[in-house]
């Protein structure tokens, strides 16, 4: 059985599958489009909220160094993603990479993980967007009924109509075409980055040098937690993180790291890129570099505008401008956050549909979902299905407790991709690699260690929920995926895209 569970799909076959007329996506994206996608999904509310929260609670003005440390950790993973995406330019990201290097069961597990990660991420962001929009509507004197404002404020029936509507509109845009999505994303990202630059440039005039003293505050020990909500590393080793001081910077890095999550979604669009060998590394690494620079600059400005001990946790940037006597900027920041979340939602939804599409094309999910639209050349069936499901999820659920599953899912994918780079280097040294991760295996090993550190800082409760989802996924694989796998049915079935599993899914 182990031979079937860890059978790998050749890179050449994965690329050949993308040429089947009924299952081929349209190639229309450039390096600029990919970079915009990356910036669009990485910059969300994190830059407007996490900066002040972490400065006040964990690192002080040294939060800028925490962003650098987190950016380096992400950079290690990004180098691995860049090699894979340029070598295996096929939809599916970490799922496809795992199938080519580690085998079918690991690929299924990571694909199952990504489906949950992107679904919850899209729903959580949609709910957050709805909150910003309702706030702006309230300021204008427009009020939604409590029953249509989400579950939080409802006493009886509650449905977040704005969150659900956003997901459905973005679903329609993605069905029409990824190039249209890229154009809309470009416009929205331009607005979002402009707002961030306004914060940086305007805020620079209100910096006071005394606010940086001390740049790295004196270390403060944190009492070790207990129970299922405590970080796993505390339960395993009794180790508690340190706030402030040099170690506080690394504690802060484990928190702000999650503001970077999203660059991996760029890899899901590899199959729709005109020149993936050249443009995927540029898109992945370029977007990460831009966002890291913006994060560091914003953190320097906000801790210079207001003493870190006085920063607010809910809206630190807006409140810092209010504290300096410029409340007008608070409205600009809220507008930028609301507009920016639309692109985060769209790109997460795009990433999920591409993973689902790739899994269905391999037969691990019903092949019915791998047929592309005859006109738009997009995976319209999984896009519509997942869009409707996520719209319902976003409408009826607050998802606050499930949000951390997005983080652990992403980190798990980072580890799989880093290991996969090393394995494929050994098993297929003959492959042409337009981009090569430097210093293999040292960079992938560092990436795995950095990612494991971040995962261990997540609550044990998150690990438990993640384990339950993985167990469900393994059961689904053995009940359906393993017997319907095109790879498992022999080379002739993989080569012939017209065939389906016996008695199985309809295409």
C-alpha positions in Angstrom: 0.0 0.0 0.0 2.9 2.4 0.8 3.8 2.3 -2.9 0.4 3.6 -3.9 0.2 6.2 -1.1 3.5 7.8 -2.0 3.4 7.5 -5.8 4.6 10.7 -7.4 3.3 12.4 -10.5 6.0 13.3 -13.0 6.5 17.0 -13.6 6.3 16.4 -17.3 2.9 14.7 -16.9 1.6 17.6 -14.7 2.6 20.1 -17.4 1.1 17.8 -20.1 -2.2 17.8 -18.3 -2.4 21.6 -18.6 -2.6 21.2 -22.4 -5.8 19.2 -22.4 -8.3 21.5 -24.2 -11.2 21.0 -21.8 -9.0 21.3 -18.7 -6.6 24.1 -19.8 -6.6 27.5 -18.1 -6.0 30.7 -20.1 -2.5 32.2 -19.8 -2.9 35.9 -19.4 -0.9 37.0 -16.3 2.4 39.0 -16.3 5.0 39.5 -13.6 3.3 42.8 -12.7 0.0 41.1 -12.3 1.5 38.5 -10.0 3.3 41.1 -7.9 0.0 43.0 -7.6 -1.8 39.8 -6.5 0.9 39.3 -3.9 0.8 42.8 -2.5 -3.0 42.7 -2.7 -3.4 39.7 -0.5 -0.5 40.4 1.9 -1.5 43.9 2.9 -4.8 43.7 4.8 -5.8 44.9 8.2 -2.6 43.6 9.7 -0.6 46.7 8.7 -3.2 49.0 10.2 -3.7 47.0 13.5 -0.9 44.6 14.3 1.8 47.3 14.2 0.5 49.1 17.3 -0.6 46.0 19.2 2.8 44.3 18.9 4.7 47.5 19.7 2.7 48.1 22.9 2.6 44.5 24.1 5.7 42.8 22.8 8.5 44.8 21.3 8.2 48.6 21.7 9.8 50.6 18.9 11.8 47.5 18.1 8.7 46.2 16.3 10.3 47.3 13.1 13.1 44.7 13.7 10.3 42.1 14.3 8.9 42.8 10.9 12.4 42.4 9.4 12.8 39.0 11.2 9.3 37.8 10.1 10.1 39.0 6.5 13.3 37.0 6.5 11.4 33.9 7.7 8.9 34.4 4.9 11.7 35.0 2.5 13.2 31.6 3.2 9.8 30.0 2.3 9.3 32.3 -0.7 12.7 31.1 -2.2 11.4 27.5 -2.1 8.0 28.5 -3.6 9.8 30.4 -6.4 11.8 27.4 -7.4 8.8 25.1 -7.5 6.5 27.5 -9.2 9.0 28.1 -12.0 9.8 24.5 -12.4 6.3 23.1 -12.1 4.1 25.9 -13.5 0.8 24.1 -12.8 -2.2 25.3 -10.8 -2.4 24.0 -7.3 0.7 25.5 -5.6 1.9 23.4 -2.7 -0.5 20.5 -3.6 1.0 20.2 -7.1 4.6 20.6 -5.7 3.9 17.8 -3.2 2.5 15.5 -5.8 5.7 15.8 -7.8 8.1 15.3 -4.9 6.6 13.6 -1.8 3.7 11.5 -3.2 0.0 11.3 -3.6 -1.1 11.1 0.1 1.1 14.0 1.2 -0.2 15.9 -1.8 -3.8 15.1 -0.8 -3.2 16.2 2.8 -1.7 19.5 1.8 -4.5 20.1 -0.8 -7.1 19.4 1.8 -5.3 21.7 4.1 -5.2 24.5 1.6 -8.9 24.2 0.8 -9.7 24.8 4.4 -7.1 27.6 4.8 -8.3 29.6 1.8 -12.0 29.0 2.6 -11.7 30.2 6.2 -9.4 33.0 5.1 -11.9 34.3 2.5 -14.8 34.1 4.9 -12.9 35.8 7.8 -11.7 38.6 5.5 -15.2 39.1 4.1 -16.7 39.5 7.6 -13.9 42.0 8.5 -14.7 43.9 5.3 -18.3 44.0 6.2 -17.5 45.5 9.6 -15.5 48.4 8.0 -18.3 49.1 5.4 -21.0 49.0 8.1 -19.0 51.5 10.1 -18.7 53.8 7.1 -22.4 53.4 6.4 -23.2 54.3 10.0 -21.1 57.5 9.7 -23.2 58.4 6.6 -26.5 57.8 8.4 -27.3 54.5 6.7 -28.1 51.6 9.0 -28.6 47.9 8.3 -31.2 45.9 10.3 -29.5 43.9 13.1 -30.7 40.7 11.4 -28.6 41.5 8.3 -25.5 42.8 10.1 -24.0 39.5 11.1 -24.1 37.1 14.0 -22.4 39.4 16.5 -25.1 42.0 17.0 -28.1 39.8 16.3 -30.4 38.5 19.2 -32.2 36.0 17.0 -31.6 35.4 13.3 -28.4 37.0 12.0 -26.9 37.0 8.5 -24.1 39.1 7.3 -25.6 40.2 4.0 -22.6 42.4 3.1 -20.0 39.7 3.6 -22.0 37.2 1.6 -22.7 39.7 -1.2 -19.0 40.5 -1.5 -18.0 36.9 -1.9 -20.7 36.3 -4.6 -19.7 39.4 -6.5 -16.0 38.3 -6.4 -17.0 34.8 -7.5 -18.7 36.3 -10.6 -15.6 38.3 -11.4 -13.4 35.2 -11.1 -15.7 33.2 -13.4 -15.5 35.9 -16.1 -11.7 35.8 -16.1 -8.5 36.1 -14.2 -7.3 39.0 -16.3 -10.3 41.0 -15.3 -9.6 40.1 -11.7 -6.0 41.3 -12.1 -7.2 44.7 -13.5 -9.6 45.2 -10.6 -6.9 44.1 -8.2 -4.4 46.5 -9.7 -6.8 49.4 -9.2 -7.7 48.5 -5.6 -4.1 47.8 -4.7 -3.0 51.2 -6.1 -5.6 52.8 -3.7 -4.4 50.7 -0.8 -0.7 51.3 -1.3 -1.5 55.0 -1.8 -3.1 55.1 1.7 -0.2 53.3 3.2 2.2 55.8 1.6 0.1 58.7 2.9 0.4 57.2 6.4 4.2 56.9 6.0 4.9 60.3 4.4 2.4 62.3 6.5 3.3 60.5 9.7 7.0 61.2 9.2 6.4 64.9 9.9 5.0 64.1 13.3 7.8 61.9 14.6 9.4 62.8 17.9 12.8 61.3 18.6 12.0 60.8 22.3 9.3 58.3 21.5 12.0 55.9 20.3 13.7 55.8 23.8 14.3 53.0 24.7 14.2 51.5 21.2 14.4 48.0 22.8 12.6 48.2 26.2 13.8 46.1 29.2 12.8 42.5 29.0 9.7 41.3 30.9 9.1 37.6 31.7 5.6 36.2 30.9 4.0 33.7 33.1 3.6 30.3 31.4 0.1 29.6 30.5 -1.8 26.3 30.9 -4.8 24.6 29.3 -5.7 24.0 25.7 -5.6 27.8 24.8 -1.9 28.1 25.8 0.8 27.9 23.0 1.8 24.4 22.3 5.5 25.2 23.1 4.5 26.1 26.7 2.6 22.9 27.2 5.4 20.8 25.8 8.4 22.4 27.4 7.0 24.9 30.0 8.7 27.7 28.0 7.0 31.1 28.1 7.8 33.9 25.7 9.5 37.1 26.8 8.0 40.5 26.1 10.4 43.3 25.2 14.1 42.9 25.2 15.9 41.1 22.4 13.8 38.0 22.8 10.7 40.1 22.8 11.5 41.0 19.2 11.3 37.3 18.2 8.1 37.0 20.2 6.7 39.9 18.2 8.0 38.3 15.0 5.8 35.2 15.7 2.8 37.5 15.9 3.5 39.9 13.0 4.4 36.9 10.8 0.7 36.4 10.1 0.6 39.9 8.5 2.7 38.4 5.7 0.6 35.4 4.9 -0.6 35.4 1.3 2.5 35.5 -0.9 2.1 31.7 -1.3 -1.3 32.3 -3.1 0.7 33.8 -6.0 2.0 30.3 -6.8 -1.6 29.0 -7.4 -1.7 31.2 -10.5 1.4 29.7 -12.1 -0.6 27.9 -14.8 -2.3 31.2 -15.9 1.0 33.0 -16.2 2.4 33.8 -19.7 6.1 33.2 -18.8 6.0 31.4 -15.4 9.7 30.4 -15.5 10.7 34.1 -15.4 7.6 35.8 -13.8 6.7 33.5 -10.9 9.9 34.2 -8.9 9.6 37.9 -9.7 5.9 38.0 -8.5 6.5 36.0 -5.3 9.7 37.6 -4.2 8.8 41.1 -5.5 5.5 41.3 -3.6 7.2 40.0 -0.4 10.0 42.6 -0.6 7.5 45.5 -1.3 5.3 44.5 1.7 8.2 44.0 4.1 9.5 47.5 3.2 6.1 49.0 3.8 5.5 47.2 7.1 8.9 48.3 8.4 8.3 51.9 7.4 4.8 52.0 8.9 6.1 50.5 12.2 8.9 53.1 12.4 6.5 56.0 11.8 3.7 54.9 14.2 6.2 54.3 17.1 7.8 57.7 16.4 4.4 59.5 16.3 3.3 58.2 19.7 5.0 56.6 22.7 4.6 52.8 22.3 3.0 52.5 25.8 0.2 54.9 24.7 -0.6 53.2 21.4 -4.1 51.9 21.0 -4.6 48.2 20.2 -7.8 48.4 18.0 -6.7 51.3 15.6 -3.2 52.3 16.4 -2.5 54.2 13.2 -5.7 56.2 13.2 -5.5 57.0 16.9 -1.8 58.0 16.5 -2.9 60.7 14.0 -5.7 61.7 16.3 -3.2 62.1 19.2 -1.2 64.5 17.0 -4.2 66.6 16.2 -4.9 65.2 12.7 -8.1 63.1 12.9 -8.8 63.5 9.2 -6.2 60.8 8.5 -8.2 58.3 10.6 -11.0 58.3 8.0 -8.4 57.8 5.2 -6.9 54.9 7.0 -10.3 53.2 7.6 -11.2 53.8 3.9 -7.9 52.2 2.8 -8.5 49.2 5.0 -12.0 48.6 3.8 -11.0 48.9 0.1 -7.9 46.8 0.6 -9.8 43.9 2.1 -11.7 43.3 -1.2 -8.5 42.2 -3.0 -7.5 40.0 -0.1 -10.8 38.2 -0.3 -10.6 37.9 -4.1 -7.1 36.5 -4.2 -7.8 34.0 -1.4 -10.8 32.8 -3.3 -8.8 32.5 -6.5 -6.2 30.5 -4.7 -8.7 28.0 -3.3 -10.5 27.4 -6.6 -7.1 26.7 -8.3 -6.2 24.1 -5.7 -9.6 22.5 -5.9 -9.4 22.5 -9.8 -5.9 20.8 -9.7 -7.1 18.1 -7.4 -10.2 17.4 -9.5 -8.1 17.2 -12.7 -6.0 14.5 -11.0 -9.1 12.6 -10.1 -8.7 13.0 -6.3 -11.9 15.1 -6.3 -14.7 14.6 -8.9 -13.5 15.3 -12.4 -16.7 17.2 -13.0 -15.0 20.3 -11.5 -12.0 20.2 -13.8 -13.8 21.3 -16.9 -13.1 25.0 -17.8 -15.6 27.4 -19.1 -15.6 27.2 -23.0 -15.5 31.0 -23.4 -13.6 32.4 -20.3 -11.2 29.4 -19.9 -11.7 29.6 -16.1 -12.5 26.8 -13.6 -16.1 28.1 -13.3 -17.6 25.0 -11.6 -15.4 25.0 -8.5 -15.4 28.8 -8.4 -19.2 28.9 -8.3 -19.5 26.0 -5.8 -16.9 27.3 -3.4 -18.1 30.9 -3.8 -21.6 30.0 -2.7 -20.4 27.8 0.2 -18.1 30.6 1.5 -20.8 33.2 1.1 -23.1 31.2 3.3 -20.2 30.6 5.8 -19.3 34.2 5.9 -23.0 35.2 6.3 -23.8 32.9 9.2 -20.5 32.6 11.1 -18.2 35.0 13.0 -15.3 32.6 12.6 -13.2 34.4 15.2 -12.1 31.1 16.8 -11.4 29.4 13.5 -9.3 32.2 12.1 -6.0 30.7 13.5 -6.6 27.6 11.4 -5.7 29.8 8.4 -2.3 30.4 10.0 -1.4 26.8 10.9 -2.6 25.7 7.4 -0.3 28.1 5.7 2.7 27.2 8.0 2.2 23.5 7.3 2.3 24.3 3.5 5.6 26.2 4.0 7.2 23.1 5.6 5.9 20.7 2.9 7.2 23.0 0.1 10.7 23.4 1.7 11.0 19.6 2.1 9.8 19.1 -1.4 12.5 21.3 -2.9 15.2 19.1 -1.2 13.5 15.9 -2.3 13.0 16.9 -5.9 16.6 18.1 -6.2 17.7 14.6 -5.3 15.1 12.6 -7.3 15.0 14.8 -10.4 18.4 16.6 -10.7 17.8 16.6 -14.5 14.9 19.0 -14.4 15.4 22.5 -15.8 15.0 25.0 -13.0 14.7 28.6 -14.3 15.0 29.7 -10.7 17.0 27.8 -8.1 16.7 28.2 -4.3 20.2 29.1 -3.2 22.2 27.0 -0.7 20.1 23.9 -0.8 19.6 22.2 1.6 20.5 24.9 4.1 17.9 27.4 3.1 15.0 24.9 3.1 16.2 23.5 6.5 16.2 27.0 7.9 12.8 27.6 6.5 11.4 24.4 8.1 13.0 25.4 11.5 11.6 29.0 11.4 8.2 27.7 10.4 8.1 25.0 13.1 9.0 27.7 15.7 6.0 29.8 14.6 3.7 26.8 14.6 4.7 25.9 18.1 3.7 29.4 19.2 0.1 28.7 18.2 -2.4 27.5 20.8 -2.8 23.8 21.4 -6.5 24.3 20.6 -5.6 25.3 17.1 -3.4 22.2 16.7 -6.3 20.0 17.9 -8.8 21.5 15.4 -6.2 21.2 12.6 -5.6 17.5 13.5 -9.3 16.8 13.4 -9.6 18.4 9.9 -6.6 16.3 8.7 -8.1 13.1 10.0 -11.3 13.9 8.1 -9.3 14.5 5.0 -7.4 11.2 5.3 -10.8 9.4 5.6 -12.1 11.1 2.5 -8.9 10.2 0.6 -9.3 6.5 1.4 -13.0 6.5 0.6 -12.7 8.4 -2.7 -9.4 9.9 -3.7 -7.2 6.8 -3.7 -9.6 4.7 -5.9 -10.4 7.6 -8.3 -6.8 8.8 -8.8 -5.9 9.0 -12.4 -2.3 8.3 -11.5 -3.4 5.2 -9.7 -5.2 3.8 -12.7 -2.1 3.6 -14.8 -0.1 5.7 -17.3 -2.7 5.2 -20.0 -5.5 6.8 -17.9 -3.3 9.8 -17.1 -2.3 10.3 -20.6 -5.9 10.0 -21.8 -7.9 12.9 -20.4 -11.1 11.6 -21.8 -11.4 8.8 -19.4 -13.0 8.8 -15.9 -12.9 6.5 -13.0 -15.0 3.4 -13.4 -18.5 4.2 -12.1 -17.1 7.5 -10.9 -17.4 11.1 -11.4 -19.0 12.7 -14.4 -16.9 15.3 -16.1 
